[in-house]
């Protein structure tokens, strides 16, 4: 590897480290931080199973890093089966309330 490639790799490492010092994450930051897919994060948000910002004036999802860390340490069940089951349960509850 030449010196230029080393510098580029070093800058990418620094960029990655700096992105994890943020206090508030957007969806892309959270994907990079947790390794979860966007679709899984959207499902978790829809089910209110992931701590997300509650500012009604902002339409975009934001996440507090400290709350995400605590949530991750709590070992949530993030399996697709569990999320699908919970989503279906919520749909059934909403349907019963609307009837």
C-alpha positions in Angstrom: 0.0 0.0 0.0 1.3 3.4 -0.8 1.3 6.4 1.5 -1.8 8.0 -0.1 -3.8 4.8 0.5 -2.7 4.7 4.1 -3.8 8.3 4.6 -7.2 7.5 3.1 -7.6 4.5 5.3 -6.6 6.5 8.4 -9.1 9.3 7.5 -11.9 6.7 7.1 -11.1 5.2 10.5 -11.2 8.7 12.1 -14.5 9.5 10.4 -15.9 6.2 11.7 -14.7 6.9 15.3 -16.0 10.5 15.2 -19.4 9.3 14.0 -19.8 7.3 17.2 -19.1 10.4 19.5 -22.4 12.0 18.5 -25.1 12.3 21.2 -28.0 12.1 18.7 -28.1 9.7 15.8 -30.2 9.8 12.6 -31.3 6.6 11.0 -28.1 6.2 9.0 -25.9 6.8 12.0 -27.9 4.2 13.9 -27.5 1.6 11.1 -23.8 2.2 11.2 -23.6 2.1 15.0 -25.8 -1.0 15.6 -25.4 -3.0 12.4 -29.2 -3.2 12.2 -30.8 -2.7 8.9 -32.9 0.4 8.2 -36.0 -1.8 7.7 -35.5 -3.4 11.1 -35.0 0.0 12.8 -38.2 1.3 11.1 -40.1 -1.8 12.3 -38.8 -1.3 15.9 -39.8 2.4 15.7 -43.3 1.6 14.5 -43.7 -0.9 17.3 -42.2 1.6 19.8 -39.6 -1.0 20.8 -36.6 1.2 20.3 -36.1 4.5 22.1 -36.6 7.3 19.6 -36.9 11.1 19.8 -40.3 12.4 20.6 -40.2 15.8 18.9 -43.5 16.1 17.1 -42.2 18.9 14.9 -39.5 16.8 13.4 -40.7 14.2 10.9 -37.3 12.4 10.7 -36.3 9.7 13.3 -33.7 10.6 15.8 -32.2 8.5 18.5 -30.3 9.4 21.7 -27.0 7.5 21.9 -27.2 6.9 25.6 -30.7 5.5 25.4 -29.7 3.3 22.5 -26.7 2.0 24.5 -28.9 1.2 27.5 -31.5 -0.4 25.2 -28.8 -2.6 23.5 -27.4 -3.7 26.8 -30.8 -4.7 27.9 -30.6 -7.5 25.3 -33.8 -6.8 23.3 -35.2 -9.6 21.2 -34.5 -8.3 17.7 -35.3 -11.5 15.8 -37.4 -11.1 12.7 -39.9 -13.7 14.2 -40.3 -11.7 17.4 -40.8 -8.4 15.6 -43.3 -9.9 13.2 -45.3 -11.4 16.1 -45.3 -8.1 18.0 -46.3 -6.2 14.8 -49.2 -8.6 14.2 -50.3 -8.3 17.8 -50.3 -4.5 17.5 -52.3 -4.7 14.3 -54.9 -6.9 15.9 -55.2 -4.6 18.9 -55.6 -1.6 16.6 -58.2 -3.5 14.6 -60.2 -4.3 17.8 -60.0 -0.7 19.0 -61.2 0.6 15.6 -64.2 -1.9 15.4 
